[in-house]
Amino acid sequence: MPRYEYRCRTCGDTFEVSRPMAESSAPADCPAGHADTVKLLSTVAVGGTASAGPAPAPGGGGGGGGCCGGGCCG
């Protein structure tokens, strides 16, 4: 079940609520009983491993780069 993070505008506490996605926009009361809360945007953490190619060489040794995809933007 997803967890949603909220902040209480009255006391400033931050808290999490586990609820179904269908209820994600429902209001949540602060654990101290305050009703004036706001849902926070949370970052998503994805774990696991991936078999990617080798890391690029330091200094961009693969060609290209910069703001133009290669060459100098003068």
C-alpha positions in Angstrom: 0.0 0.0 0.0 1.4 3.4 -0.9 2.5 5.9 1.7 1.8 9.6 1.4 3.6 12.3 3.3 1.8 15.3 4.8 2.7 18.4 6.7 0.5 20.0 9.3 0.2 23.8 8.7 -0.8 24.3 12.4 2.0 22.6 14.3 4.5 22.0 11.4 4.9 18.2 12.0 5.5 16.0 9.0 3.8 12.6 9.0 3.0 9.7 6.7 -0.3 7.9 5.9 -0.6 4.5 4.3 -3.7 4.3 2.2 -5.0 2.9 -1.2 -4.2 5.0 -4.3 -8.0 5.6 -4.7 -7.8 7.6 -1.5 -4.6 9.5 -2.3 -6.4 12.9 -2.5 -8.5 12.4 0.6 -7.6 14.8 3.5 -5.5 13.5 6.3 -5.6 14.8 9.9 -2.4 15.5 11.8 -1.6 12.9 14.6 -2.1 15.8 17.0 -5.6 16.3 15.7 -5.2 19.3 13.4 -7.1 19.2 10.1 -5.1 21.9 8.2 -2.6 19.6 6.4 -1.0 19.6 3.0 0.1 16.6 1.0 3.8 16.8 0.1 5.4 15.7 -3.1 7.7 12.7 -2.4 10.6 11.3 -4.3 10.4 7.8 -5.5 13.1 5.4 -4.6 13.6 2.4 -6.9 15.9 -0.3 -5.7 17.5 -3.2 -7.5 20.3 -3.8 -9.9 20.6 -3.3 -13.6 23.1 -4.6 -16.1 24.1 -1.4 -17.8 27.1 -0.8 -20.0 30.4 0.6 -18.6 30.4 4.0 -17.0 31.6 6.9 -19.3 35.2 7.8 -19.0 36.1 10.9 -16.9 36.3 14.0 -19.0 33.6 12.8 -21.4 36.0 10.7 -23.5 33.1 9.4 -25.6 32.8 12.4 -27.9 30.0 14.9 -27.9 29.0 16.7 -24.8 28.6 20.4 -24.0 25.3 22.2 -24.6 25.3 21.5 -28.3 26.0 17.7 -28.4 29.5 18.2 -29.5 31.7 21.1 -30.6 31.8 24.5 -29.0 28.8 26.8 -28.8 30.4 30.1 -29.4 
